[in-house]
Amino acid sequence: MLSFDHPDRPDWNTDGRDWPHRAASRFVPAGGLTWHIQEFGDVGAPVLLLLHGTGAATHSWRGLAPLPAERFRVIAPDLPGHGFTDPLPAGDLSLPGMAKAVAALVTALGLAPAVVAGHSAGAAVLARMCLDGLVTPRLLVAFNGALAPFPGAANLLFPSIARLLFLNPFTPRIFAWTADRAAVRRLIEGTGSRLDPAGLDLYRRLFARTGHVRGALGMMANWDLDRLHRDLPRLGLRTLLIVGGDDKAILPDTAFTLRDRLPDARVALVRGLGHLAHEEAPERVAEILIEEAGLLGIV
C-alpha cells in the first residue's frame, strides 16, 4: 500500500508529477517501509547502487544515473525519510540503523551490487554496509563523501544542534515556510556548487515539505561518524574518492587524509566543482566511475 496520505511528506502525484526520469520509478516494500526507487539499464548487467546525501533524493542523480546505465543495472533509492520513501522510526536513525534499512531493500530486490556509490552521507551509509558485511561489492565510490568527523568543535556542535532542531516540532515547519528558490540557491552555493533553475526547483519543492526536512534533520542528528572513521582501515575493497575541488561542505583535503588511512584507495580531484559535483558535471564524474570499474574488470 503506497503511503501518499501524509500531508507533510512529498506527494508523488503533485511534487513528483514531473520528477526526473519518472518512468524509471517504482515503489517497493522492504523492511517495513515503502521505498521509492529508480532503475536504469539492463537487468543482466552488473549492479551499481547509488545513494544520495542528506536532504536530497533520487533527483540528485538525474544527470548521472543514465550514463553508467549503458554498462550497469543502476538502482537509486530515496533514503528513508527523504523524497518519497517512508521515514524510519526515530530509534533507527543511527548510521548502522540506516545501513540495515538499505540492506533490507537490497535483499528485497535480490541485488548483489558490484559497485556501490554514494554522495556525502550516502557514502557513509555504504561504507558502514561494507564494513558490516551487509553488501560485498568490488568497488566503493564516494562523491565528496562524509567519511570523517567534522574538525574541531564542529564535531561536537553540529550533531548537537541538529538534534535540538530535530526535537523541536516547529523547526521543519519554519524551514519549509522559508524554502523559496532564493533561499535554496544560497544553501546550495554555500557548499561551493551552482545548479541550474530546474535543479534548484527540485530541492525547493522537497524542502517545502516538513516531512522531508524532518528526515534530513533526523539523519544528521543521530549519526556518529567517529566510529565509522575508526573502522575505515578495515575496508577490504577498492575505494575511489571523487572530490570537487571547490567543495565548501567537506574540505577536499579530507579525502587525501582518508586515502592514507585506507588499504586500497585513490583520490580523483575534479577542479572547479563543489559539494554537488555529480550534479554540476555528471558526465565528468560518471566517466571517472566507469573508468575505475573498467580497471577492475567489472565492466
C-alpha positions, 0 to 999 in steps of 0.5 A: 500500500503506497503511503501518499496520505501524509500531508507533510511528506512529498506527494508523488502525484503533485511534487513528483508529477514531473520528477526526473526520469519518472518512468524509471520509478517504482515503489517497493516494500522492504523492511517495513517501509515503502521505498521509492526507487529508480532503475536504469539499464539492463537487468543482466548487467552488473549492479551499481547502487547509488545513494544520495546525501542528506536532504536530497533524493533520487533527483540528485542523480538525474544527470548521472544515473543514465550514463553508467546505465549503458554498462550497469543495472543502476538502482537509486533509492530515496533514503528513508525519510527523504523524497518519497520513501517512508521515514524510519522510526526515530530509534533507527536513525543511527548510521548502522540503523540506516545501513540495515534499512538499505540492506533490507531493500537490497535483499528485497530486490535480490541485488548483489551490487558490484559497485556501490556509490554514494554522495556525502552521507550516502557514502557513509551509509555504504561504507558502514554496509561494507564494513558490516558485511551487509553488501560485498561489492568490488568497488566503493565510490564516494562523491565528496563523501562524509567519511570523517568527523567534522574538525574541531568543535564542529564535531561536537556542535553540529550533531548537537544542534541538529538534534535540538532542531530535530526535537523541536516540532516547529523547526521543519515547519519554519524551514519549509515556510522559508524554502523559496528558490532564493533561499535554496540557491544560497544553501546550495552555493554555500557548499561551493556548487551552482545548479541550474533553475530546474535543479534548484526547483527540485530541492525547493519543492522537497524542502517545502515539505516538513516531512522531508526536512524532518528526515534530513534533520533526523539523519544528521542528528543521530549519526556518529561518524567517529566510529565509522572513521575508526573502522575505515582501515578495515575496508577490504575493497577498492575505494575511489574518492571523487572530490570537487575541488571547490567543495565548501561542505567537506574540505577536499583535503579530507579525502587525501587524509582518508586515502592514507588511512585506507588499504586500497584507495585513490583520490580523483580531484575534479577542479572547479566543482563543489559539494554537488559535483555529480550534479554540476558535471555528471558526465565528468564524474560518471566517466571517472566511475566507469573508468575505475570499474573498467580497471577492475574488470567489472565492466 
